[in-house]
């Protein structure tokens, strides 16, 4: 009786070991990662230049002129 139990266990071990070996020796194909498609960055459209009215251009020039005069007045004492 003991011999039959030992023999049955040995057979189970051999059969089980063979199936485990067959499962572990399978080669798994690994696929390379896909390349990521990078979209090109689009430049924003240029805004149309707003045309200034004659009054606005006069104000702008006067403002620039006064700024230049202030800078010159500030630089003169520094040079002396």
Residue pairs with C-beta under 8 A, 6 or more apart in sequence:
52 60
